[in-house]
């Protein structure tokens, strides 16, 4: 694909997304927490980390999409309504965030999606238009349920052989009953890397008349290193590498973040920490925030940032774009 200049790319779209799993789920996967510890971390996410993310976005004048777990919605209703009032989008991240979501029975998958939808609609006054699966893993039952429920888009796909291999290796090494790991099929690497109308019966394939839009997480070419979580933080250290490999070559950009990227050691104090997130705390919060600011500022030279619903609306009328980018 030829390089694009910043001047020629002003209408290319980008989005920032945040999976609000809360720190109680993502920070400490090495063993069960007490109910009190879980609640402290859940409250910390919504009382401290989400406002920090909102301030970060306001400074950059960038809207974002927040994927919310339904069982948190009632307790933090005011925060969710504030996100919407601030121009951000609130979307579906299942009712209870089962880590083996894609391995559940079809009826259980549908129930998780539908229950979260009903809860968010009641709490915010607006039914969500989009969905992301726990662990980014989807199958035909997930997409079929979303299509039947009238969703505009799914944003779960990570079209990456390297990320799928990493999750497969993690499943072999670290899988346990209280922390199941469900990798995506390797053929996801051949899916389009821009939003496309997806065949609900074949999750990684284009369907020109499909009702559901698939909005993939962006990856670095060749290695298909995803712009999400720790892989993102590693790639973002090389701003020029991102510019030349992604920003100047891809007509679409989707970056996936969580609340833990915006969490510092002072926030969690003496609570136990898992190995995964301990890698983040080797760097100061200020250093990480500065890195993310520079990453977004560089991307703004090439893209206009919108919510995922904005992406779905913009790409929806022209599914041929996805075929051209395969």
C-alpha positions in Angstrom: 0.0 0.0 0.0 1.5 3.4 -0.9 2.4 6.0 1.7 -0.2 8.6 2.5 0.7 12.2 3.4 -0.8 13.9 6.4 -2.5 16.5 4.1 -4.1 13.7 2.0 -5.4 11.8 5.1 -7.5 14.3 6.9 -10.7 12.3 6.5 -9.1 9.0 7.4 -10.7 7.9 10.7 -9.2 6.8 14.0 -10.7 5.7 17.3 -9.6 5.2 20.9 -11.4 2.5 22.9 -11.3 1.6 26.5 -12.4 -1.7 28.0 -13.6 -0.9 31.5 -13.0 -4.3 33.0 -12.0 -2.5 36.2 -8.8 -3.2 38.1 -10.4 -6.0 40.1 -10.5 -8.1 36.9 -7.4 -7.1 35.0 -4.9 -6.0 37.6 -4.5 -9.1 39.6 -5.0 -12.4 37.7 -2.6 -14.5 39.7 -5.2 -15.6 42.3 -8.6 -14.8 43.7 -9.1 -11.5 45.5 -11.2 -11.1 48.6 -14.6 -9.5 48.0 -13.4 -6.3 49.8 -10.3 -6.1 47.6 -12.3 -6.6 44.5 -14.7 -3.8 45.5 -11.9 -1.4 46.3 -10.3 -1.9 42.9 -13.7 -1.7 41.1 -14.5 1.6 42.9 -10.9 2.9 42.2 -11.4 2.3 38.4 -14.6 4.4 38.3 -13.8 7.0 40.9 -10.2 7.7 40.0 -9.0 6.1 36.8 -12.0 6.9 34.5 -11.9 10.7 35.4 -8.1 10.5 34.6 -8.9 9.0 31.2 -11.6 11.7 30.6 -9.1 14.4 31.4 -6.5 12.9 29.1 -9.1 12.8 26.3 -10.3 16.4 27.0 -6.7 17.7 26.8 -6.3 16.0 23.4 -9.9 16.9 22.3 -10.5 13.3 21.3 -13.8 11.3 21.8 -13.6 7.7 22.8 -15.7 4.5 23.1 -15.9 2.8 26.5 -16.9 -0.8 26.7 -18.8 -1.4 30.0 -19.7 -4.5 31.9 -23.4 -4.6 32.6 -23.1 -5.6 36.3 -21.2 -2.4 37.0 -23.7 -0.1 35.3 -26.1 0.5 38.1 -23.4 1.3 40.7 -21.7 3.8 38.4 -24.6 5.1 36.4 -23.7 8.8 37.0 -20.2 8.2 35.5 -21.6 6.5 32.5 -24.2 9.2 31.9 -21.3 11.7 32.2 -19.3 9.9 29.6 -22.2 10.2 27.1 -22.8 13.8 28.0 -19.1 14.5 27.3 -19.4 13.2 23.7 -18.1 9.7 24.3 -19.8 6.4 23.5 -20.8 3.7 26.0 -20.9 0.2 24.4 -21.6 -3.4 25.5 -18.9 -5.6 27.1 -21.2 -8.4 28.3 -23.1 -8.6 31.5 -20.5 -10.4 33.7 -17.3 -10.5 31.6 -16.8 -14.3 31.5 -13.3 -14.9 30.4 -14.4 -18.0 28.5 -17.2 -16.0 26.8 -16.6 -17.4 23.3 -16.6 -20.9 24.7 -20.0 -20.6 26.3 -23.1 -22.3 24.9 -25.0 -20.1 22.3 -27.9 -19.3 24.6 -25.4 -18.2 27.3 -23.6 -15.9 24.8 -26.9 -14.3 23.8 -28.0 -13.9 27.4 -24.7 -12.1 28.3 -25.1 -9.7 25.4 -28.8 -9.1 25.9 -28.6 -8.6 29.6 -25.9 -6.0 29.3 -27.8 -4.2 26.6 -30.9 -3.9 28.6 -29.0 -2.7 31.7 -27.1 0.0 29.8 -30.2 1.1 28.0 -32.0 1.5 31.3 -29.2 3.2 33.1 -28.1 5.6 30.4 -31.3 6.1 28.5 -29.5 4.9 25.3 -29.2 1.4 24.0 -25.6 0.6 23.0 -24.9 0.2 19.2 -21.6 -1.7 19.6 -20.0 -4.7 21.3 -16.6 -6.1 22.3 -16.1 -9.6 23.5 -13.9 -10.4 26.6 -10.5 -11.4 25.4 -11.3 -10.1 21.8 -12.4 -13.7 20.9 -15.5 -14.1 18.7 -17.3 -16.9 16.7 -20.4 -17.3 14.7 -22.6 -17.6 17.7 -21.4 -14.2 19.0 -21.9 -12.5 15.7 -25.2 -14.2 15.1 -26.5 -12.9 18.4 -25.3 -9.4 17.7 -27.0 -9.5 14.3 -30.3 -10.8 15.7 -30.2 -8.1 18.4 -29.8 -5.3 15.8 -26.3 -4.2 16.7 -24.5 -1.9 14.3 -21.0 -3.1 14.9 -18.7 -5.6 16.7 -15.2 -4.4 17.7 -13.6 -7.6 18.9 -11.5 -8.7 16.0 -7.7 -8.6 16.3 -6.5 -9.7 12.9 -3.2 -11.0 14.1 -1.3 -14.3 13.8 1.2 -13.1 16.4 -1.4 -12.2 19.0 -3.3 -15.4 18.4 -0.1 -17.4 18.8 0.7 -15.6 22.0 -2.7 -16.4 23.5 -2.4 -20.0 22.3 0.9 -20.3 24.1 -0.6 -18.6 27.2 -3.4 -21.0 27.2 -1.0 -24.0 27.2 1.2 -22.5 29.9 -1.1 -20.5 32.2 -4.7 -21.6 31.7 -6.6 -22.5 34.9 -10.2 -22.8 36.0 -10.5 -19.4 37.5 -8.6 -17.7 34.6 -9.5 -19.4 31.4 -7.8 -18.2 28.2 -9.7 -18.7 24.9 -7.5 -17.8 21.8 -8.9 -16.6 18.5 -8.5 -18.9 15.5 -5.3 -18.2 13.5 -7.2 -17.6 10.3 -8.3 -14.3 11.8 -5.0 -13.0 10.5 -6.4 -13.0 7.0 -9.4 -10.8 7.9 -9.6 -7.2 6.5 -7.7 -4.6 8.6 -10.3 -1.9 8.0 -14.0 -1.9 9.0 -16.0 -4.3 6.9 -19.5 -5.8 6.7 -18.9 -9.3 8.2 -20.5 -12.6 7.4 -22.0 -13.6 10.7 -21.7 -17.3 9.8 -18.0 -16.9 8.9 -16.5 -14.3 11.4 -13.4 -13.3 9.4 -15.0 -12.9 6.0 -16.5 -10.0 4.1 -20.3 -10.1 3.3 -21.3 -7.1 1.2 -24.9 -7.3 2.3 -24.1 -8.1 5.9 -26.0 -6.2 8.6 -23.2 -6.1 11.1 -20.0 -4.0 10.7 -16.7 -5.5 12.1 -14.3 -2.9 13.3 -10.9 -4.5 13.9 -8.2 -3.4 16.3 -5.2 -2.1 14.3 -2.0 -4.0 14.0 1.6 -3.2 12.8 2.1 -4.8 9.3 3.8 -8.1 8.8 4.2 -9.0 12.5 0.6 -8.0 13.0 1.5 -6.7 16.5 -1.8 -5.3 17.8 -2.2 -1.7 19.0 -3.6 -3.0 22.3 -2.4 -3.3 25.9 1.3 -4.3 26.4 1.9 -4.8 22.7 0.7 -1.2 22.1 2.9 0.2 24.9 5.9 -1.5 23.4 5.1 -0.2 19.9 4.3 3.3 21.1 7.8 3.8 22.3 8.7 4.0 18.6 6.5 6.9 17.4 8.3 7.1 14.1 7.9 3.4 13.5 4.2 3.7 14.1 4.0 6.7 11.8 5.7 5.0 8.8 4.3 1.5 9.3 0.7 2.3 10.3 -0.2 6.0 10.1 1.1 6.6 6.6 -0.1 3.3 5.2 -3.5 2.4 6.8 -6.7 4.3 6.0 -8.1 3.5 9.4 -6.7 3.3 13.0 -8.2 1.6 16.1 -6.3 1.6 19.4 -7.5 -0.5 22.3 -6.7 0.5 25.9 -7.8 -0.4 29.4 -8.0 1.4 32.7 -4.7 -0.2 33.9 -2.6 1.8 31.4 -3.8 4.9 33.3 -3.1 3.4 36.8 0.0 4.2 38.9 1.6 2.6 41.9 0.2 5.3 44.2 -3.3 4.3 43.2 -3.1 0.6 44.2 -0.8 1.1 47.2 -0.1 -2.2 48.9 -2.7 -4.3 47.1 -1.4 -7.5 45.4 -0.3 -7.3 41.8 -0.2 -9.9 39.1 2.8 -10.4 36.8 1.0 -9.0 33.7 0.3 -5.6 35.1 3.5 -5.4 37.1 5.2 -4.8 33.8 3.4 -1.4 33.6 4.5 -0.3 37.0 8.2 -0.6 36.0 7.5 2.8 34.3 6.0 5.8 36.1 2.4 6.8 35.3 3.6 10.2 34.0 6.0 8.5 31.6 3.2 6.3 30.2 0.8 9.2 29.9 3.4 11.2 28.1 4.0 8.3 25.7 0.3 8.0 24.9 -0.1 11.7 24.4 2.7 11.7 21.8 1.3 8.6 20.1 -2.2 10.2 19.8 -0.8 13.6 18.8 1.2 12.0 16.0 -1.9 10.1 14.8 -3.9 13.3 14.6 -1.7 14.5 11.8 -3.1 11.6 9.7 -6.6 10.8 11.1 -9.7 12.4 12.5 -10.7 10.8 15.8 -14.3 9.7 16.2 -16.3 7.1 18.3 -16.7 3.6 17.0 -20.4 4.5 16.1 -18.9 7.3 14.0 -16.6 4.8 12.3 -19.5 2.4 11.6 -21.6 5.1 10.1 -18.8 6.4 7.9 -17.7 2.9 6.6 -21.2 1.5 6.4 -22.3 2.9 3.1 -19.1 1.7 1.3 -18.3 -1.9 2.1 -16.2 -2.1 -1.1 -13.5 -0.3 0.9 -12.9 -3.4 2.9 -12.6 -5.6 -0.2 -9.9 -3.2 -1.6 -7.9 -3.4 1.6 -7.7 -7.2 1.9 
